Amino acid sequence: LWLGVADDRLDLMYSRIGLIIAMTHIQLPFTLLPIYSIMRTIQPSQMKAAYSLGAKPFTAFRRVYLPQVFPGVMAGCLLTFILCLGYYITPALIGGASDQLISNFIASYVNVELNWEMAAALSFILLVFTLALFGIFARILGLDRLKLV
C-alpha cells in the first residue's frame, strides 16, 4: 500500500495466489539447500580460468558454472515437487474449499465420501505422474552422475 504497488489490500486468504505464496514460503529451503550445497563445491578457479581464456562473464556462467549447478537445481525442484504432492492441510486452510489440490480430493474420497475406488484411481494417476517426472529427471541428469555428499 505505502509502496504504491497496490491500491487495496491483497486477498491472500482463500485464493490461489495466497496458496502459492504460502507453499513457496514453506518449500523454499528445500529447494535452496540442494542448490547451495552444489554451489559450494564449485571451485572459483574454474570461473577464473574461463575468464583468463577470454570468456565473457555470461558465457563463463553459462558454459562453466550452470552445467555444474544444474544437478542441484533439478534435485531441489524434484524434492520440492514431491513434498508438495502430499500437501493437503495448507491448501485446505489457505486455499479454501474452492481451491483444492489432488491430495485434498484423495483425502476427501477416503475420509468423507468413502469412495475408495476413486481415491485409488487418483492416487495411481499421481503416482504415474510422479514416476514420469522422476524418469525425465533421471534421463536428463543421469542417475550415474548423482553423488551422495
N, C-alpha and C positions, 0 to 999 in steps of 0.2 A: 504494500500500500504506500508506504512512505518512499519507496524507491521509484514509484511511478510505473511499475510493471503491470499492475492490475488495479482496476478501479474499485473492485469489491473483493471481499474475502473469497478464497478458493474453496469450493466444496470438495473436501478430501474424503469425508466420510460417505460411505455408500456410493462410491464412484470408482471407475476403472483407473483413473489417474492416481487416486489415493492409494489404491491397492498396489499399483506398480511402484509408487514411491516407497510404500511400507516394505514390500518384498525386496526391493533394491537395497533399502537401508539394512535389512536383516542379512541379506545374502552377500553384500559387498565384501566382507572379509574372506568369505570362502572363495571368492573369485580372485581377490588381490594377493592372497598369501601364496598360492602356487606360482603366480606370475613373479612375485617378488623373490621367491626362493630361486627361480631360474635366473632372474636378472642379477642376483648376487654372484652367481658362478661365472659370469662372463667377464673375462679379463679386459681391463681398459686398454691394454696394449694392443688388442685386436683392432679397436677403433683407431688408435694412433697409427697402426700400420696401414690401415686403409687410407687415412689422411696423407700419410707420407708417400703413398703410391699414387696420389693425385685424385682421390675420390672426394667429391663434394660431400658436405655433411648429410644431405638427404640420401645420396647414393650409398654412403657408408652405412647409414642406418638401415636402408632397405636391403642391402646385399650382405651385410655382416651381422648386424645386431638383430634384426627382425627374424631371420631364419632360426637363430638360436633361442629366441624368446617364444617363438610360435608354439612349441610343445607345452609350455607353461600356460599360455593363453588358452589353448584348446583344453587342457586339463582343468583350468579354472572354470571355463564355460560349461564343460561337461559335468563337473561336480555341482555347480550351481543349478544346472538344469535338473539333475537327478534329485537334488534336495528339494527343489521347488515342486516336483511331482507329488510329493506327499503332503503338501500344504493344504489343509482344509480348515484350520482354525482361523488363520489370518484372513483368507478370503471371506469366510463367514462373518467375521466381526467387522472388517473394514469395507469389504465389497458389498455386503448386504445380500438380500435374497435375490436381487436381480442380476448380480454379477458373481457367478459361481464358476469354479474350475472343475475339471473332470473328477478330481478326488472328492469334491463335495457331492457330486452325483453318485459316485460309488458308495460313499458313506450313507447317503440318503437311501439308496436302493437296499443296502444291507440292513440298516438300523430302523428305518421308518416304514418303508413300503414292503419289506421282506421279499423283494424280487431278486433272488439270488442269481437267476439266470442272466438278468440284465447287468447286475454288478460284475458277474464273471466275464461277460462279453466286453464291458467297458475296461475291465482290468486287463483282459487279453489284448485289446487294442492299444492300451497304454504300454503294455509290456513289449509288443511288437514294435511300436514307435520308438521306445527307448533302446531296444536292441538294434534297430536300424540306425539310430543315431550313433550308438557306440560302434557299430560296424563301419559307418562313414568315418568316424574318428580314428579307428584302427587302420582303415585304408589310407587315409590322408597322412597320418602321422607315422604309422607303422609301429606295431607293438614291440618290435625288437629294439626300437630306439628309446623306449621308456626305461628309465633307470630309477630305482628307489634310492633316494639320497638320505 
